[in-house]
Every structure is written in C-alpha cells, then in structure tokens.
Amino acid sequence: MARLGMAEFSDRAKAIQPTGVRKMFDLAGKDAIHLGLGEPDFQPPNTAIEAFYQAMKDGHNKYTTTAGLPELRAEIAGLWADLEPSLTEDNVCITMSGTNAVLNSCLCFLNPGDNILIPDPCFPLYGPHATITGAEPKFYPCTFENEFIPTIDCLESLVDERTKAIIYNFPSNPTGATITVEQRDELLDFARRHDLWIITDEVYDRIIYNRNHVSFLGGGYDKVVMIQSFSKTFAMTGWRIGYLLSANIELMSEVKKMQYYITACSTDAMQYGVLEALRRSPYYPSEMRDAFWERRDLICRRLNAMPGISCHVPEGAFYVFPKFDFPGWTSVDIALEILKEGVVCSPGSAFGSAGEGHLRFAYTIDVEKIDAAMDIVEMVLERISKSPPPEQPTLF
Ligand SMILES: Cc1ncc(COP(=O)(O)O)c(C=O)c1O
C-alpha cells in the first residue's frame, strides 16, 4: 500500500492527540490495580438489561426518530421538572453518550475564529471537540487553592468579543468539585453579562455526597444546554447513551438537526432499557453512590496521611485529585513510578496544564483493593520523597 504523508490528513485530525489517561491504561500490566479510568465497577440495573433484551426480541431494532423515543424523553423531562416546569419531551434529544452530546453542542455553537472557555483541568475531550469545530479552546484555571472553582476575575480576564460559549462541569472530572447556589449564580451572571452559551456538563449529578446537586438549569438564563449521560448514572459506560436538554426550544431544534447528521439516532432497543431503569430502578444511582462514599472516605484518609500529598475531600463524582509536593517531579513521572509497582492512576497533566502537580485516582474499585493500592502508592511516594527527579521528564 502506498505510504500516506501527513499532508493527506485534515488539519483537525492532526491537531488532536490521544489522551494521557489512555496511555497509562495501555501501559498497564494485566494484574495492575486500576484507579485510572472513570467508569463505575458496577453493572447496569437488571431492569435495564432485561428490558433492553426484551425490546430486541420485540423487534425494536430499527431507526428511531432522531431525538429518540418520546416516552424516554418525556420521562427525562420529568426528572428536571422541579427546576424547569415547562420542559416536555421536545426539550430533550437522546444522544449516543455524553461525549456525543459535547461534540454536538460545540458543532452547534462554534465557528472557526470563535473561542470557548473550558475548565483546566477538565475532561480531556472538551478541548479537542472545540478544535474539531475550528474554534480556539481557552482554558480557565480551577486551582486547588480555590477548591477547584474558577474565579470570576480570571474568567473576566479571558473573555473577549470572540468568546461564544463556556463549559461548566460540576461535579467535576477530574477534581470532584461541586458548587453552591451562590457560586452557580455568579457563574451564570458572568455568562449572561457576556451573552455566552453555557454548556453545562452534569453527567455526575447523581454521584454526590452530603449535599444536593446544584444545576445550571432553572437559573433563569435561556442560553443553557445540559450534557447528560447514563454512563455513570446507571453504570452503562459501554452502552453509549446520554442526552442533551435545554429549556430553549430554538436551541433544541438546532441540536436535533445536528444529531441527525452525526448519528441519525441512538440505539432503538437500548432506549427501552434506559426507560425501564428510570421507571423501576430510580434508587440505583444512590445505592451506587453510597458505595463510592465509603471508598472516597477511605482513599482521602489514606492519601492525606502520606508524605508530600494533600487532597480536598471531593463532594461529587468518583475522583480524587491530590496535589503533590515533590520538587522537580512531574505528574507523568510519578504516575509511571506508581505504575511500575502495579497501580494505575492518571497524571494530572493529562487533564490540562493546570493539572500538573496533581494525580487523579478514580475510586472505582472495592475498598480492599483501594487499601492495597494505597499501600503501594505510599511506598512509592516515600521512595520519591528521597529520590532526585529524572533528569529528563517523560513526555506523553
Ligand atoms: C465530565 C464528563 N463528561 C462527559 C463524559 C462522557 O461520558 P460518556 O461519553 O460515557 O457518556 C465523561 C466521561 O468520563 C465525563 O467525565
């Protein structure tokens, strides 16, 4: 076969790179303990699996309308009715995952030459999704010192006349940060002042500890679209199903038009599975959350007792994002040292430059394994605290 030169590929393909989270995963041996990938170690509720299977047997193996099954959309609208009572099935578009929903909204709002404000550190797909549209991702830092919440002054310093949209993500991947109603209102006001679209990624809204989820819906601003996913809510990362929701019906018609050209529609029978889970297993996410809660307490206690490491106790999602203080060491080199001893975690820099100086641990394994992994991490960090850093930092 003739060799292709890089010139053959589009600028957008060349502008995006694989993420560091995946690279760690690919380097891991088969017996490694995984605290790397962000997926629950649970199975979807049986109600969902059975309804999915039954729907296939009943012949639901066809295209659906682009926006998805009307009963499912109506059920979803009902979930958010306390915040936006006017919502109906028309305000919901089923997508093939939260990832698909992020891309869809970037494609709907952004033109080449625009820019979009994106948290740093963040879910590593946001920047490339903006790049794919030809827009410029502009990153706003969410620092440890500020509990991973952006300051309005910092946002004001970044916004300009070409800024079209801002992505918020609470509870956050990778930091687990959540916001109060007052913080939400300030962030909403910032967007309103600059007439920005808000893309609010709330896929972890059901994995939240000790407080209620604060949504950007119902805040009285109509340029808001919510990214949602059933990946985390019902532990179905491999199913690939989520949705976009907005009270703004004009926006929804753009989103649905775009969705047609991206995937035509989501999976027919699977939508029946999700509908049954919503109707018959409404407590499933809270039960899973309770298991994460115990793990969160354990991993934070263990990490905070280690030398050179400190972490906030996150109030949402299933990640902890400790800061480390080992002069000269990068997060990639520390993650690689930990990996050599058989534990996979993610270097903070995989989530953006503001993530350097941190590691991300996804506590998606049981408490015994977390304890065993923490013994190893502690041993490696003890060693690192007494060792000089590598002469050349490893580049991912
Ligand atoms: C913040 C955030 N948004 C969106 C997603 C995408 O989820 P999915 O594509 O599985 O629906 C993830 C997955 O890790 C995430 O962490």
The ligand as an SDF file (V2000), in Angstrom:
LIG
                    3D

 16 16  0  0  0  0  0  0  0  0999 V2000
  -17.2280   15.1910   32.7720 C   0  0  0  0  0  0  0  0  0  0  0  0
  -17.5780   14.1450   31.7870 C   0  0  0  0  0  0  0  0  0  0  0  0
  -18.4280   14.4430   30.8050 N   0  0  0  0  0  0  0  0  0  0  0  0
  -18.7890   13.5550   29.8770 C   0  0  0  0  0  0  0  0  0  0  0  0
  -18.2900   12.2700   29.9270 C   0  0  0  0  0  0  0  0  0  0  0  0
  -18.6890   11.3430   28.8300 C   0  0  0  0  0  0  0  0  0  0  0  0
  -19.3870   10.2520   29.2350 O   0  0  0  0  0  0  0  0  0  0  0  0
  -19.9830    9.2540   28.1360 P   0  0  0  0  0  0  0  0  0  0  0  0
  -19.4310    9.6280   26.8340 O   0  0  0  0  0  0  0  0  0  0  0  0
  -19.5900    7.8890   28.5730 O   0  0  0  0  0  0  0  0  0  0  0  0
  -21.4540    9.4580   28.2050 O   0  0  0  0  0  0  0  0  0  0  0  0
  -17.3880   11.9030   30.9260 C   0  0  0  0  0  0  0  0  0  0  0  0
  -16.7990   10.5590   30.9560 C   0  0  0  0  0  0  0  0  0  0  0  0
  -15.8670   10.2620   31.6530 O   0  0  0  0  0  0  0  0  0  0  0  0
  -17.0220   12.8620   31.8830 C   0  0  0  0  0  0  0  0  0  0  0  0
  -16.1600   12.5770   32.8700 O   0  0  0  0  0  0  0  0  0  0  0  0
  1  2  1  0
  2  3  1  0
  2 15  2  0
  3  4  2  0
  4  5  1  0
  5  6  1  0
  5 12  2  0
  6  7  1  0
  7  8  1  0
  8  9  2  0
  8 10  1  0
  8 11  1  0
 12 13  1  0
 12 15  1  0
 13 14  2  0
 15 16  1  0
M  END
$$$$
